[in-house]
Amino acid sequence: MRRLNGLLGAGVLILAGCAAQPGGPGAFGGSGAVEGANALFPVASRSAALHANNGSTGTMMGAPVCPRDRDLVDYGPLLQPSVAAFPAGAKPEYTRAPRDFGRALNISAFRVLMDHDMARARRDIDALRAHATANAWLPAEPNNSAAGAVIEGMGSALPAWQILRQTPAATPEDRALIDEWLGRAARYTDAHPGENNAGAFRGANDMLLGAMSGDRARYQKGMDQGFLRQLRAMRPDGSFPLESDRGVKALENSSRNVSLMVYAAQIGLSQGVDLYATEVDGKSLTDAVNFLIRASDDNALVDVYASADRNPGDAGPFRPNAQITPFGNSARGWIKLYTDRFPGTETSRALLARVELPRRIQADTVGGGVTCYASRI
């Protein structure tokens, strides 16, 4: 296992060397040298591999793992509600509008990654420019609920922008305008205390944005206040104090936190830092995964915490031995990445015994089109 000491400096040194990456083969190479090309995965080379013709089927190699035409969501009706998510003069509050727009944009961008449809890319960029021009997702005053909504929106928009900013459709003006807007939105989310999975999500966002823009301080902040902070707070048994007390949703919320930490670890790999194998005070990401496995088999292990029933939401009051599964559809993305990173281990075998992974997975807590950017083809 990799220890905490020395990890932070390694991330800074590696990030400093990756601020500018040359464009690779295929349509994405036409945009020339683009800053932060490998913030999650090598966009140009991955795009070329996905776009290549499969001689046996006559389709693109990425067709089985990337979004299909029927997966695309018309974000036209979602655009204005997202741009105007926080009206001037109104008290900021949580809204799903940024999340819903971000999800639809993400699917579109990953489709572009495979099919090189630059007209679609231009539409996607214009949708982000509309947000940047309006200074969207920036309420007039700090509010934790509003910050949570912005964190969710950025969770899908940032991976999409990593793709779109490297297409020939993106201009230097586009990059400057949208990068600056996303930086302002990220600074707004800094006000959130970030102690639960919202902090893990913000941390992953900060890592991705920092790597994309060459902002070493934000990348480092994301790794420390997101991933490493979660490990520090985790109990020795692998449970998260601010997720495991959530009544019958304790394991489901814990799985979401694990998902976001896996996402951060994936971003870290692109920068040469292995957070998957990192320990803090003797605790690692695998400890959290193993707790999910044990507690899903024996709810009593988590019910001792879940009985506090803090903020149970719409799941109803706490009931013993009634945990919502942590291995639902939303967990497939992180399980795919984790089991790819640790193939054949006892933990990975236990996960795959509980969840069947389809070839195509879309999961916004791990960057959206996870199989499109991570599956072997």
C-alpha positions as CSV (number, residue, x, y, z in Angstrom):
1,M,0.0,0.0,0.0
2,R,1.1,3.5,-0.7
3,R,1.4,5.7,2.4
4,L,0.2,9.3,2.7
5,N,3.6,10.8,3.2
6,G,5.1,11.8,-0.1
7,L,1.8,11.3,-2.0
8,L,0.9,15.0,-2.1
9,G,4.2,16.1,-3.5
10,A,4.1,13.4,-6.1
11,G,0.8,14.6,-7.4
12,V,2.0,18.2,-7.7
13,L,5.2,17.2,-9.5
14,I,3.3,15.0,-12.0
15,L,0.7,17.6,-12.6
16,A,3.3,20.2,-13.3
17,G,4.6,18.1,-16.1
18,C,1.3,17.5,-17.8
19,A,-0.1,21.0,-18.1
20,A,0.3,20.9,-21.9
21,Q,-0.3,17.7,-24.0
22,P,0.0,17.4,-27.8
23,G,-3.0,16.4,-29.7
24,G,-3.1,12.8,-30.8
25,P,-4.4,10.9,-33.8
26,G,-7.8,11.3,-35.3
27,A,-10.2,14.2,-35.4
28,F,-9.2,15.3,-31.9
29,G,-5.6,15.8,-33.0
30,G,-6.7,18.8,-35.2
31,S,-7.1,21.0,-32.2
32,G,-3.3,21.0,-31.6
33,A,-1.7,21.3,-28.2
34,V,-4.5,21.4,-25.6
35,E,-3.8,22.0,-21.9
36,G,-4.5,19.0,-19.6
37,A,-5.2,16.5,-22.3
38,N,-5.0,13.5,-20.0
39,A,-7.0,14.8,-17.0
40,L,-9.1,11.6,-16.8
41,F,-8.0,9.6,-19.9
42,P,-6.0,10.4,-23.1
43,V,-8.7,11.9,-25.1
44,A,-7.1,12.0,-28.6
45,S,-5.8,8.4,-28.6
46,R,-8.9,7.0,-27.0
47,S,-11.1,8.8,-29.5
48,A,-9.0,7.3,-32.4
49,A,-9.4,3.8,-31.0
50,L,-13.1,4.2,-30.5
51,H,-13.6,5.6,-34.0
52,A,-11.6,2.9,-35.7
53,N,-13.5,0.5,-38.0
54,N,-14.2,-3.0,-36.6
55,G,-13.5,-5.1,-39.7
56,S,-15.7,-8.0,-38.6
57,T,-18.8,-5.9,-38.0
58,G,-18.3,-2.7,-40.1
59,T,-19.1,-0.6,-37.1
60,M,-16.9,1.6,-35.0
61,M,-14.9,-0.2,-32.3
62,G,-16.5,1.9,-29.6
63,A,-20.0,1.0,-30.6
64,P,-20.5,-1.7,-27.9
65,V,-19.3,0.5,-25.1
66,C,-20.2,4.2,-26.0
67,P,-23.6,5.9,-26.1
68,R,-25.9,4.9,-29.0
69,D,-28.1,7.3,-30.9
70,R,-31.1,6.2,-28.8
71,D,-29.2,7.0,-25.6
72,L,-28.9,10.7,-26.5
73,V,-31.1,13.0,-24.6
74,D,-32.4,16.3,-26.1
75,Y,-31.0,18.8,-23.7
76,G,-32.9,21.7,-25.5
77,P,-35.7,21.8,-22.9
78,L,-33.1,21.4,-20.1
79,L,-30.8,24.3,-21.2
80,Q,-32.7,27.3,-20.0
81,P,-33.7,25.8,-16.6
82,S,-30.0,25.0,-16.0
83,V,-28.8,28.5,-17.1
84,A,-31.4,30.1,-14.9
85,A,-31.1,27.6,-12.0
86,F,-30.5,30.3,-9.4
87,P,-32.6,33.4,-10.2
88,A,-31.4,36.7,-9.1
89,G,-33.1,37.9,-5.9
90,A,-34.3,34.5,-4.9
91,K,-32.9,32.6,-2.0
92,P,-30.6,29.9,-3.4
93,E,-31.8,26.3,-2.9
94,Y,-31.2,22.8,-4.3
95,T,-32.3,22.2,-7.9
96,R,-31.8,19.3,-10.2
97,A,-31.5,21.5,-13.2
98,P,-27.7,21.6,-13.4
99,R,-27.5,17.8,-12.9
100,D,-30.1,17.0,-15.5
101,F,-28.5,19.3,-18.1
102,G,-25.0,18.0,-17.2
103,R,-26.1,14.3,-17.6
104,A,-27.5,15.0,-21.1
105,L,-24.4,16.9,-22.2
106,N,-22.2,14.2,-20.9
107,I,-23.9,11.5,-23.0
108,S,-23.6,13.8,-26.1
109,A,-19.9,14.5,-25.5
110,F,-19.1,10.8,-25.2
111,R,-20.9,10.2,-28.4
112,V,-18.7,12.8,-30.0
113,L,-15.7,11.1,-28.6
114,M,-16.5,8.0,-30.7
115,D,-18.2,9.4,-33.8
116,H,-16.3,12.7,-34.3
117,D,-19.5,14.5,-35.1
118,M,-18.2,18.1,-35.0
119,A,-21.6,19.7,-35.6
120,R,-22.8,18.0,-32.4
121,A,-19.6,19.1,-30.6
122,R,-20.2,22.7,-31.7
123,R,-23.8,22.5,-30.3
124,D,-22.5,21.2,-27.0
125,I,-19.9,23.9,-26.8
126,D,-22.5,26.5,-27.5
127,A,-24.6,25.2,-24.7
128,L,-21.7,25.5,-22.3
129,R,-21.0,29.0,-23.6
130,A,-24.6,30.0,-22.8
131,H,-23.9,29.0,-19.2
132,A,-20.6,30.8,-19.1
133,T,-22.0,34.0,-20.7
134,A,-24.8,34.1,-18.2
135,N,-22.5,33.3,-15.3
136,A,-24.8,30.3,-14.5
137,W,-24.6,28.1,-11.5
138,L,-23.4,31.0,-9.4
139,P,-25.9,32.1,-6.8
140,A,-25.5,35.5,-5.2
141,E,-24.9,34.1,-1.7
142,P,-23.4,31.0,-0.2
143,N,-25.8,28.1,0.3
144,N,-24.9,24.5,1.0
145,S,-27.9,23.1,-0.8
146,A,-27.2,25.2,-3.9
147,A,-23.5,24.3,-3.8
148,G,-24.6,20.6,-3.8
149,A,-26.6,21.2,-6.9
150,V,-23.6,22.9,-8.6
151,I,-21.3,20.0,-7.5
152,E,-23.7,17.6,-9.2
153,G,-23.9,19.6,-12.4
154,M,-20.1,20.0,-12.6
155,G,-19.7,16.2,-12.0
156,S,-21.1,15.5,-15.5
157,A,-20.2,18.8,-17.3
158,L,-16.4,18.6,-16.5
159,P,-15.8,15.2,-18.2
160,A,-17.9,16.4,-21.1
161,W,-15.8,19.6,-21.4
162,Q,-12.6,17.6,-21.2
163,I,-13.7,16.0,-24.4
164,L,-15.2,19.0,-26.1
165,R,-12.4,21.4,-25.4
166,Q,-10.0,19.1,-27.4
167,T,-12.1,18.9,-30.6
168,P,-11.4,21.1,-33.6
169,A,-14.8,22.6,-33.0
170,A,-13.5,24.4,-29.9
171,T,-11.8,27.7,-30.3
172,P,-9.2,29.4,-28.0
173,E,-12.0,31.8,-27.0
174,D,-14.3,28.9,-26.1
175,R,-11.7,27.4,-23.9
176,A,-10.9,30.6,-22.1
177,L,-14.5,31.5,-21.6
178,I,-15.7,28.1,-20.4
179,D,-12.6,27.3,-18.3
180,E,-13.0,30.6,-16.5
181,W,-16.7,30.0,-15.8
182,L,-16.0,26.5,-14.5
183,G,-13.3,27.9,-12.2
184,R,-15.8,30.4,-10.8
185,A,-18.4,27.7,-10.3
186,A,-15.8,25.5,-8.5
187,R,-14.9,28.4,-6.2
188,Y,-18.6,28.8,-5.3
189,T,-18.7,25.1,-4.2
190,D,-15.7,25.7,-1.9
191,A,-18.2,27.1,0.6
192,H,-19.8,23.6,1.2
193,P,-18.4,22.0,4.3
194,G,-17.7,18.9,2.2
195,E,-17.7,16.3,5.0
196,N,-20.0,13.7,3.4
197,N,-20.2,12.4,-0.2
198,A,-20.8,15.9,-1.5
199,G,-17.2,16.6,-0.4
200,A,-16.0,13.5,-2.1
201,F,-17.8,14.6,-5.3
202,R,-16.4,18.2,-5.0
203,G,-12.9,16.7,-4.5
204,A,-13.1,14.6,-7.7
205,N,-14.4,17.7,-9.6
206,D,-11.5,19.8,-8.2
207,M,-9.0,17.1,-9.2
208,L,-10.3,16.9,-12.8
209,L,-10.6,20.7,-13.2
210,G,-7.2,21.3,-11.7
211,A,-5.6,18.7,-14.0
212,M,-7.4,20.1,-17.0
213,S,-6.4,23.7,-16.3
214,G,-3.0,23.2,-14.8
215,D,-4.2,24.6,-11.5
216,R,-2.0,22.5,-9.2
217,A,-3.5,24.0,-6.0
218,R,-7.0,23.0,-6.9
219,Y,-6.0,19.5,-8.0
220,Q,-4.1,19.1,-4.7
221,K,-7.1,20.5,-2.7
222,G,-9.4,18.1,-4.4
223,M,-7.3,15.1,-3.6
224,D,-6.8,16.1,0.0
225,Q,-10.3,17.4,0.9
226,G,-12.0,14.8,-1.2
227,F,-10.3,11.4,-1.3
228,L,-7.9,11.6,1.6
229,R,-10.3,13.3,3.9
230,Q,-12.8,10.5,3.4
231,L,-10.1,7.9,4.4
232,R,-9.2,9.9,7.5
233,A,-12.8,10.0,8.6
234,M,-13.5,6.4,7.8
235,R,-13.8,4.0,10.8
236,P,-11.4,1.1,11.1
237,D,-14.2,-1.3,10.0
238,G,-14.5,0.6,6.6
239,S,-17.7,2.5,7.4
240,F,-18.2,6.2,6.8
241,P,-19.6,8.1,9.8
242,L,-21.6,10.6,7.8
243,E,-23.1,7.9,5.5
244,S,-23.6,4.9,7.7
245,D,-26.0,6.8,10.0
246,R,-28.6,7.4,7.3
247,G,-31.2,4.8,8.2
248,V,-32.1,2.2,5.6
249,K,-30.2,4.2,3.0
250,A,-26.9,3.9,4.9
251,L,-25.3,1.3,2.6
252,E,-26.7,3.0,-0.6
253,N,-25.2,6.3,0.5
254,S,-21.9,4.6,1.5
255,S,-21.8,3.0,-2.0
256,R,-22.2,6.5,-3.5
257,N,-19.2,7.7,-1.5
258,V,-17.1,4.7,-2.6
259,S,-18.1,5.5,-6.2
260,L,-16.9,9.1,-5.9
261,M,-13.6,7.9,-4.3
262,V,-13.1,5.4,-7.1
263,Y,-13.6,8.3,-9.6
264,A,-11.0,10.3,-7.8
265,A,-8.6,7.4,-7.9
266,Q,-9.2,7.1,-11.6
267,I,-8.4,10.7,-12.1
268,G,-5.3,10.2,-10.0
269,L,-4.1,7.4,-12.2
270,S,-4.1,9.7,-15.2
271,Q,-1.7,11.9,-13.3
272,G,0.5,9.0,-12.2
273,V,-0.8,8.9,-8.6
274,D,-2.3,5.6,-7.4
275,L,-5.0,6.5,-4.9
276,Y,-6.5,3.0,-5.2
277,A,-3.4,1.7,-3.3
278,T,-3.1,4.6,-0.8
279,E,-3.5,4.1,2.9
280,V,-4.3,6.8,5.5
281,D,-3.8,5.7,9.1
282,G,-3.8,2.1,7.8
283,K,-7.1,2.5,6.0
284,S,-7.7,2.2,2.3
285,L,-10.4,2.3,-0.3
286,T,-10.6,-1.5,-0.3
287,D,-11.5,-1.4,3.3
288,A,-14.6,0.6,2.4
289,V,-15.5,-1.8,-0.4
290,N,-15.1,-4.8,1.9
291,F,-17.4,-3.2,4.5
292,L,-20.1,-2.8,1.8
293,I,-19.8,-6.5,1.0
294,R,-19.9,-7.7,4.6
295,A,-22.7,-5.3,5.6
296,S,-24.9,-6.1,2.6
297,D,-24.8,-9.8,3.7
298,D,-25.2,-8.9,7.4
299,N,-27.1,-5.7,7.9
300,A,-26.5,-5.8,11.6
301,L,-22.9,-4.5,10.9
302,V,-24.3,-1.2,9.6
303,D,-27.6,-1.1,11.6
304,V,-25.6,-0.3,14.7
305,Y,-24.9,3.1,13.0
306,A,-27.9,3.4,10.8
307,S,-30.3,3.3,13.7
308,A,-29.4,7.0,14.3
309,D,-31.7,7.5,11.2
310,R,-30.2,10.9,10.4
311,N,-31.8,12.6,7.5
312,P,-33.5,9.5,6.1
313,G,-35.1,11.3,3.1
314,D,-37.9,9.5,1.3
315,A,-36.9,6.0,2.3
316,G,-39.0,6.0,5.4
317,P,-37.9,5.4,9.0
318,F,-35.1,3.0,10.0
319,R,-36.0,-0.6,10.2
320,P,-33.6,-3.4,11.2
321,N,-32.2,-5.6,8.5
322,A,-33.8,-3.5,5.8
323,Q,-30.9,-1.8,4.1
324,I,-31.3,-0.7,0.5
325,T,-28.7,-2.6,-1.6
326,P,-25.4,-0.8,-2.2
327,F,-25.1,-2.8,-5.4
328,G,-27.9,-1.3,-7.5
329,N,-27.6,0.0,-11.0
330,S,-25.8,3.2,-9.9
331,A,-22.9,1.1,-8.5
332,R,-22.1,-0.6,-11.7
333,G,-19.7,2.2,-12.8
334,W,-17.5,2.1,-9.8
335,I,-17.5,-1.7,-9.6
336,K,-16.4,-1.9,-13.3
337,L,-13.4,0.5,-12.5
338,Y,-12.5,-1.2,-9.2
339,T,-12.6,-4.7,-10.5
340,D,-10.5,-3.7,-13.6
341,R,-8.0,-2.2,-11.2
342,F,-7.9,-5.3,-9.0
343,P,-8.7,-8.2,-11.3
344,G,-9.2,-11.6,-9.7
345,T,-8.9,-10.5,-6.0
346,E,-11.2,-11.9,-3.4
347,T,-12.9,-8.5,-3.1
348,S,-13.4,-8.2,-6.9
349,R,-14.8,-11.7,-7.2
350,A,-17.3,-10.9,-4.4
351,L,-18.4,-7.8,-6.2
352,L,-18.8,-9.5,-9.5
353,A,-20.8,-12.3,-7.8
354,R,-23.3,-9.6,-6.8
355,V,-23.5,-7.4,-9.9
356,E,-23.7,-8.3,-13.5
357,L,-21.9,-5.6,-15.5
358,P,-23.2,-4.8,-19.0
359,R,-20.8,-3.8,-21.7
360,R,-22.2,-0.2,-21.8
361,I,-22.4,1.7,-18.5
362,Q,-23.3,5.4,-17.9
363,A,-22.8,6.6,-14.3
364,D,-22.4,10.2,-13.4
365,T,-20.5,9.6,-10.2
366,V,-17.5,8.2,-12.2
367,G,-17.4,10.6,-15.1
368,G,-20.4,9.5,-17.1
369,G,-19.5,7.3,-20.0
370,V,-17.3,5.0,-18.0
371,T,-17.1,2.1,-20.4
372,C,-16.6,4.5,-23.3
373,Y,-13.4,5.8,-21.6
374,A,-12.2,2.8,-19.7
375,S,-13.3,-0.5,-21.3
376,R,-10.9,-2.6,-23.4
377,I,-11.9,-2.6,-27.0
